[in-house]
Amino acid sequence: MTTHRVTTTAELEAQIRLVLTSGDLDFEVPAGAAATITIGSNQVAIFAMQLEGGDLLIRLASILARGAAPGSELFEYVARENAEILFGRMSIMDSTELMGAVDLWFDHMMFSEDFDPADFIRTLDLFAKAADLRDDDIVARFGGV
């Protein structure tokens, strides 16, 4: 596979969908995202974004747990894990569904003006596997779904 020069988010989204289609990967195209794909028990949303300066990014995002109980053990866990993760990061957001609870997110950004399908698929695979390994452990330790 060769790299493809893309200059707009629409072109980037089209390239993402083309690569997912050619790889026979089962994906959906929801409103607001280039695509979503389920790997293991985890769903990964794929977003095409453009920064103010024109740089294009691909954002991979996955919810590791919804409605977890906030507390010092959870915050320490996220801080320690983030120090060891090779790529991507975990973050904690107030839950949009449960008052007083938090959602744990895992995301990764990659520059993409020169869209390399092989690099994208390799990154998506590693990201999805890392999210899938973490989500069950987090829910078991800190609650949520």
C-alpha positions in Angstrom: 0.0 0.0 0.0 1.2 3.5 -0.7 0.6 6.7 1.1 -2.1 9.1 -0.1 -1.8 12.9 0.2 -5.0 14.3 1.7 -5.9 17.9 2.3 -9.4 17.9 3.8 -11.2 15.9 6.5 -13.6 14.6 3.8 -10.7 13.2 1.8 -9.3 11.6 5.0 -12.6 10.1 6.0 -13.0 8.6 2.5 -9.5 7.1 2.7 -10.2 5.6 6.2 -13.5 4.0 4.9 -11.7 2.7 1.8 -9.0 1.0 3.9 -11.6 -0.5 6.3 -13.6 -1.7 3.3 -10.7 -3.2 1.5 -9.6 -5.0 4.7 -13.0 -6.7 5.0 -13.4 -5.1 8.4 -17.0 -4.7 9.7 -17.5 -1.0 10.5 -20.3 1.5 10.8 -20.5 5.2 9.8 -22.3 7.1 12.6 -23.0 10.8 12.5 -19.9 12.8 13.6 -17.3 10.0 13.1 -15.4 8.7 10.1 -16.3 5.2 11.3 -16.7 2.9 14.3 -15.3 -0.6 14.5 -15.8 -3.3 17.2 -12.8 -5.4 18.1 -13.2 -7.8 21.0 -15.6 -6.3 23.5 -14.6 -2.8 22.7 -15.9 -0.2 20.1 -13.4 2.2 18.6 -14.6 5.5 17.1 -12.4 6.9 14.3 -12.5 10.7 13.8 -10.9 12.9 11.1 -9.9 16.3 12.4 -8.3 19.4 11.1 -6.3 21.8 13.3 -6.4 25.6 12.9 -3.1 25.5 11.0 -4.4 23.0 8.5 -2.8 19.8 9.9 -4.9 16.7 9.6 -5.3 14.2 12.4 -6.9 10.9 13.0 -8.3 10.4 16.5 -9.0 6.9 17.8 -11.2 6.9 20.8 -12.8 4.1 23.0 -14.8 4.2 26.2 -13.2 1.8 28.6 -15.9 2.2 31.3 -19.1 4.1 31.8 -20.3 5.1 35.2 -17.2 4.1 37.3 -17.0 5.4 40.8 -14.5 8.3 41.1 -11.9 8.1 43.8 -8.2 8.3 44.6 -7.5 4.7 43.6 -9.0 5.2 40.2 -7.1 8.5 39.7 -3.8 6.8 40.8 -4.5 3.9 38.5 -5.0 6.2 35.5 -1.9 8.2 36.3 0.3 5.1 36.6 -1.1 3.5 33.5 -0.6 6.6 31.4 3.1 6.7 32.5 3.6 3.2 31.0 1.4 3.2 27.9 3.5 3.3 24.7 0.9 5.2 22.7 -2.5 6.5 23.6 -3.7 7.9 26.9 -6.5 7.4 29.3 -8.6 10.2 30.6 -11.4 10.6 33.1 -14.6 12.6 32.2 -17.7 13.3 34.3 -20.3 10.7 33.2 -23.0 12.1 30.9 -25.4 9.4 32.1 -24.8 9.0 35.8 -24.6 11.9 38.3 -21.5 11.6 40.5 -19.9 8.9 38.3 -17.1 9.1 35.7 -16.4 7.6 32.3 -12.9 6.4 31.4 -11.7 7.1 27.8 -8.7 5.8 25.9 -7.6 7.7 22.8 -4.7 8.2 20.4 -3.9 10.8 17.8 -1.9 10.4 14.6 -0.9 13.0 12.0 -2.3 12.0 8.6 -1.6 14.4 5.7 0.3 11.6 4.1 -2.2 8.8 4.8 -0.5 5.5 5.0 -3.1 2.7 5.0 -0.7 0.1 6.4 0.4 2.4 9.3 -3.3 3.2 10.0 -4.4 -0.4 10.1 -1.4 -1.3 12.3 -2.1 1.5 14.7 -5.9 0.8 14.8 -5.1 -2.9 15.6 -2.7 -2.1 18.4 -5.0 0.6 19.8 -8.0 -1.7 19.8 -6.2 -4.6 21.4 -4.8 -2.3 24.1 -8.3 -0.9 24.9 -9.8 -4.4 24.9 -7.2 -5.6 27.4 -7.9 -2.8 29.8 -11.7 -2.4 29.7 -12.7 -5.6 31.6 -10.0 -5.0 34.3 -11.1 -1.4 34.8 -14.8 -2.4 35.2 -13.9 -5.2 37.6 -11.8 -2.9 39.7 -13.7 0.4 39.6 -17.3 -0.5 38.5 -19.3 0.8 35.6 -20.1 -1.0 32.4 
